[in-house]
Amino acid sequence: MTAAAEAAHTSDGWARRFAGPIRLASRLLLSVGLTFLGLTCVTFFIGRVIPIDPVLAIVGDKASLETYNRVRIEIGLDQPIPVQYWRYLMKVLHGDFGISVITAHPVLEDLLRVFPATIELSIFSLIIGVILGIPLGVVAATHRGRWQDQVIRFVSLLGYSMPVFWLGLVGLLLFYAKLGWVEGPGRLDVAFDDIVPTVTGLITIDSLISGDDDVFWNAVSHLILPSSILGYLSLAYVARMTRSFMLGQLKQEYILATLAKGLSPFRVVWVHALGNVWVPLVTVIALTFGSLLEGAVLTETVFAWPGLGLYLKNSLFNADLSAVLGGTMVVGVCYIALNMLSDVIYPLVDPRARERR
Amino acid sequence: MLNRFRFALMAAVAPLALTIPAAQAATPTQTLVMAMDFADLITFDPGESYEISGQEFGANIYDRLVRYEAEDLDKLVGGVAESWSIASDNKTYTFKLRPNLKFANGDPVTADDLAWSMQRVVLLDKTPAFLFTQLGWNKENVKSLITAPDPHTLTFKIVEDTAPSLVLNLMSTYAASAVDKKVAMSHEKDGDLGNAWLKTNSAASGAYNLISWKADEAVTLEANPGYRLASQHIKRVVIRHVPEPATQSLLLGKGDIDIARGLSPDQLASLGENKDIRIESFPGGDNYYLGLNTSEEHLKNPKVRQAMKMLVDYDGMVKTFLKDRFFVQQTFLPIGFLGAIPYNPWKFDVAKAKALLAEAGYANGFELELITPNASPWTDIAQSVQQTMGQGGIKLKLVQVEQKQMLQAMRARKFQMVQNSWAPDYKDPHSNADTFAHNDDDSDTPKIKPLAWRTHWLQPELTKETMAASREPDTAKRVKEYEDLQKKVTDDGPFILMFQDKYQVAMRSNVKGFKLGIFADFNYYRTVSK
C-alpha cells in the first residue's frame, strides 16, 4: 500500500468510525429540540386558554384599572399569542426562564431548589421499588398459580389501586403520629433547618458531605415514609412487569435445556431467565423513575414536601406560566435523559445489543 | 367531592388510631411553629404586598405610622408616630415620630425614611397604591405633598376632601410601613426603588426580622431585639406551608407544630377531644354574599331580589353545617367596624317570597345559574341555597369553578348569580361602602370595578352619599350615614348578604396570647408565649 493510499484508508476509517456517533448525536439533538419545541408549544398554548387571568394572579382583585393594564403590558399579555410565544422561546434560548410570579425568584433558581427534593424522594422510592419489586416478581412467576403468586399479585394490585393520598395519611397516622417510628411531614425538623450548607440540594448527601450525622438521620427519618409509599407504588408496577417478563422466559426451551444439563433451578431462574428480562426491565425502571421525577403532587401535598409536584401545582393554580413552563421542561429533560440512559444501559445487560453496535 | 371522600377515608382509619398509644414530641419553648397554607404569598414589599398571608407576616416585620396594637385592636394608636395633629381645614397632617427608634440593622428611623416609604407606594403603582391615590396623591405630586421638614416630623397634605378618621385608618395599613430607605435604595435595580430586593428581604423596625422565605416550604422570622415595645417571648417564629389540613392535624396532635391554621370543622371536632389541644374562635372581617346581576331581566325587579333574600335559610345554616364558623350579618359592614349595625331583616319565609314573586309576575318561578367556588364551605352553602330557592320556584343550576375563574367571570360581568366573599382593605367603613354602594359609571370601561358595577347596579345617588360619608369630618354624623347606607344596600341592593366569618384555630394548650384580628395584619406574634 502506498503512503497516499494508506492515508486515504486511515481518513476513511476515521470517517467511518465517527459517522455513527455523529449521526447518533445529530439525531439526538434533533429529537431533543423537537421534544422541547413541542413541550413549550403545548404548555404555552394551554396556559393561554385556561380561564384564569395571570394579571389578576399578580395584582389581585382590588388593583385599579391603571395598575391592571400596566402589569398586563409589563408581562407582555397585550401582544398576540404567537408573538408572546416567540418572545418566550427567544428568552428560553438565552437561558432566561423568566421570574416566577408566586415566589418572586427566577424560575431557574426555584427549580434548582425544588427539584433536588423530588430527586431525593424519587431515588429512595426507586431503590425500594426495585430491590423489592424484582425478587417479588420473580418469585411470583416461578410459583405461578400457587399461594405465593396469589399473595404477591394481591399486594401489587393493592399498591396499584390504593389512592396514594390515603396511603400517605394512614402511614403518617400510624408510623408518625401513633408509633413515633419516623419523623413527620417536611424534609427536616425545624431544629435542623438551615444547619447544613446546600451543595447538591439532596439533604442526605449534603449532610454526609458536611459530616453532620444528626441531620443525616433526621433527613432519612423524614424520607423513609413518603419514599416507602411511593416505593410501594413502583414496587407494584415493577413486580407485575417482572412477573410477566419472567413467565415469558420460563416457557422458553433453553430453560428446559439448562435444567436438563443439571444446572440448579435457582441458577436457571435467577441467572439465566432473569438475565434475559433485564432489557425490558431497564425500560420499565427508567419509566418508573421518570414518573417519580414528575413530582408526585398528592404525596408531596400530604407530606408537605417542597418538591417539583407541589411547585407545579401551585404555579398552575396561580396561572404562573413561566414557572409551569420551566417545570414542564425539567420533566421533559428527565424523560429524554432517562431514555438516553436506558439506551446506554442496554448493551451492558444484553450482549446482542453490544454486537449490533 | 374530594373532601367528602377524604373524610370518609379518615373516618375509616380513625379506629386504628385509637388502639395505639401516641408518641409525643414538642417544639423548643422560644420557638413558635405554625402550619398554614400560604400559597398566596408573593412578596413582602409593603409597597406591593396585598395578599392575606403577606399582610400578616409583614405586620410582624414592619412598624407603621399608626396602628391598631395587639393590646387593644379597637383603638388606633401611634406606631412609629408618637403623636399627630390635623390642621383645621382637615387637609394637612403632621406626625411627630417617637425618638430613638431604630431599624433592625441599627439605622435610625427618620421622617425621611417614612416620607420616602409612603411616596414609593404611589410611585411603584402596585396593588396597594389605590389606598393612597384616593387621597388625591399621584406620581407627579406625591413628592411635594409628603415631606419631612426635620428628622422627627412627617407632614403630608391631602388633595381630596377626606374624613380624618378615614385618612388615619389608611395610615394604619401595611402600605404606611417604615422601610429603611438607605438599605432599600442600596439594592435598587433599574429604578425599582428596591422592589425586587424587598420582595424577599426586609429592611424594617418591627417586632421580627425576616430570616428566610422558602416558597412552598417555610417562612422564618427572628425577634428584633431593638423593637420599641416590650421584648417578645417568642424569639423565633417558623411558619410552615402545610397545604393539607389532615397533615396539619397530625402535626398538631404530635406536637411538631404549636398552631394549626387551616383545619376543617370535622378535624377541629375530633381534635377538640384532645386535652393537649385548645380550639379558639375569633371573629373575622369577611362578608359572604350572593351577587345578582341586575342586567338579567328578572333580577332588575326589586321585588324578585327581595323574594330571593327570603329564600335563604340563614339561621338554619349557621345552626348546622356552618356552626362556629359563621354568624348571620346582613349588612355590608362586618361587626367591629365603625358604623356597623347588626341589621338582619331577612328571614327564610317561602310563603312571603312566593307572594312577592307572583306580584312581580313570576308565579311559576324561573331558572338561574349560580357560579360558586368549588370548595367547602362555598359548595355547602350553594347546595342549601339551591334547595331553599327551589322551594320558592327558583331553579338554580350550580356551576362550580376555581375561585380565580369565578373572579374573572365577575369582573367581566358574565354571570347571573355568583357566590363570593368580600374582605375589607382597611379598618374603615369606606373600604366596603366604596364597593357595595359605589357605581356612577356602568359603562364597560370604568376606572374601578366595584361590586355594584359588577352587578350592573347603577346608583348615582347612593354613590354621592357614599362619597359624602367618606368626607364627613364629624365622626358621629359619619356613623349615622353608614347606618343609612347599610340599610339601603341590604333592603334593595343586588346582594344577598348572609354571613360574617369566624376564624377557628387549634393550638397546643401551652400556647398563650395568640389572637387573630378581624384583619390578617392584626395578627400579632409578639404577644404569644409558651
Interface residues (C-beta under 8 A of the other chain):
Chain A: P51 I52 D53 L56 A57 I58 V59 G60 D61 K62 A63 S64 L65 E66 T67 R70 S100 V101 I102 T103 A104 H105 D110 R113 V114 P163 F165 W166 L169 V170 L172 L173 L174 Y176 A177 K178 L179 G180 G184 P185 G186 D189 V190 A191 D193 D194 T301 V302 F303 A304 P306 L310 Y311 N314 F317 N318 A319
Chain B: R6 L9 M10 V13 L16 A17 I20 P21 A22 A23 Q24 A25 T27 P28 T31 V33 A35 A39 L41 I42 T43 Y50 E51 D125 K126 T127 A129 F130 T133 A196 K199 T200 S212 K214 A215 D216 E217 A218 T220 V238 R240 H241 V242 P243 E244 A246 T247 L250 L251 G253 K254 D256 V401 E402 K404 Q405 L407 Q408 R411 D425 T445 P446 K447 I448 K449
